[in-house]
Amino acid sequence: MDKDQRHQEWVSRIEDFKASGLTMVAWCESRQYSIHQLKYWLRKLSPVKLTPHLLQPRSIHHEPFPVLKVSI
């Protein structure tokens, strides 16, 4: 099986997992897959999507610490 076939096969498996309503462990046991395989492919096929506002540079404005005078 080449890389593209394996990728497409896991896309189908992930869709099946999500539609099943089962926990990861139950789904893996019922189909004889390793939980580690499922977690790997979930991460691989679900990249973190950064929203544009997180990519914008921000300036940091530091307020001076208030000074508290104490007399004894």
VENLINMO-V633129 format. One record per residue. RES is the residue in one small letter. PSI is psi in whole degrees, -180 to 180 (none if undefined). OMEGA is omega in radians with two decimals (* if undefined). Layout:
res/psi/omega
RES/PSI/OMEGA
RES/PSI/OMEGA
//
This chain:
res/psi/omega
m/129/3.14
d/176/-3.04
k/-44/-3.12
d/-39/3.11
q/-43/3.13
r/-42/3.11
h/-49/-3.11
q/-37/3.11
e/-42/3.14
w/-28/3.02
v/-46/3.12
s/-42/3.14
r/-41/3.13
i/-41/3.08
e/-42/3.10
d/-45/3.12
f/-49/-3.10
k/-36/-3.14
a/-22/-3.04
s/-31/-3.07
g/3/3.14
l/161/3.00
t/166/3.11
m/-46/-3.10
v/-47/-3.11
a/-42/3.14
w/-46/-3.13
c/-43/3.14
e/-39/-3.10
s/-23/-3.12
r/4/3.11
q/45/3.00
y/157/3.07
s/141/3.06
i/-32/3.14
h/-37/3.08
q/-46/-3.12
l/-47/3.14
k/-41/3.12
y/-50/-3.08
w/-30/3.04
l/-44/3.10
r/-44/-3.08
k/-38/-3.07
l/-4/3.14
s/71/-3.12
p/151/3.09
v/130/3.14
k/120/3.11
l/132/3.09
t/150/-3.06
p/-37/-3.11
h/-23/3.10
l/-18/-3.11
l/-9/-3.11
q/136/3.07
p/146/3.14
r/144/3.06
s/147/3.14
i/123/-3.14
h/118/-3.13
h/127/3.04
e/141/3.08
p/147/3.10
f/138/3.09
p/145/3.14
v/129/3.13
l/118/3.13
k/129/-3.13
v/130/3.06
s/141/-3.10
i/none/*
//
